[in-house]
């Protein structure tokens, strides 16, 4: 049995990660584990095939360009034998690669480098479509900030809708929203927000923040053009208005 095989105790879906990039595989393994999944990392197809007792898998995350072999062939093998969802990764991203991946039955396709939060959102979406019921985590000890019908879980770094479903955010969107929520009712200049994000103040001061604000409004406001929570103070910056002051 491969030394990398380690089944973690978790209520989340079990996801095989087959990628020959040691650093990326380690990063993805840690990311999935931190977010409640059970990751099973393998450097190559042989590592997966040599398991004494193949585990029950819910999804396979496969690098299209494995060293010395085809990720597509492994995907077809897993699909035929196990019938689980497949998400392909590639550093090339050619149209032919994408079409081939989808033709063999891949459920999604993600190009490297990718945003960690996008990867999580894609995996969760594929699992939901396949019928996986994501367990409801115990949030009793989590740091929670609520506004309107939404909840920002600062412990799990998730934005939740009224039904408990996650509203996907990019890393930049989440960091900006968290900072705004932690500083409710205070007008925050763009320069301060940009500094919090760690961006180049001289180059991106207007564009970066404006784009992130626009994206956030589309996700948290009922009418993005008439924001209730994330408001602009012209010439001063932005303010996150608390629920008590924004709603009757």
Secondary structure, 3 states (H helix, E strand, C coil): CCCCCCCCCCCCCEEEEECCCHHHHHHHHHHHHHCCCEEEEECCHHHHHCCCCCCCCCEEEEECCCCCCCHHHHHHHHHHHCCCEEEEEECCCCHHHHHHHHHCCCCEEEECCCCHHHHHHHHHHHHHHCCCCCCCCCCCCCCEEEECCEEEECCCCEEECCCCCECCCCHHHHHHHHHHHHCCCCCECHHHHHHHHCCCHHHHCCHHHHHHHHHHHHHHCCCHHHCCCEEEECCCEEEECCHHHHCC
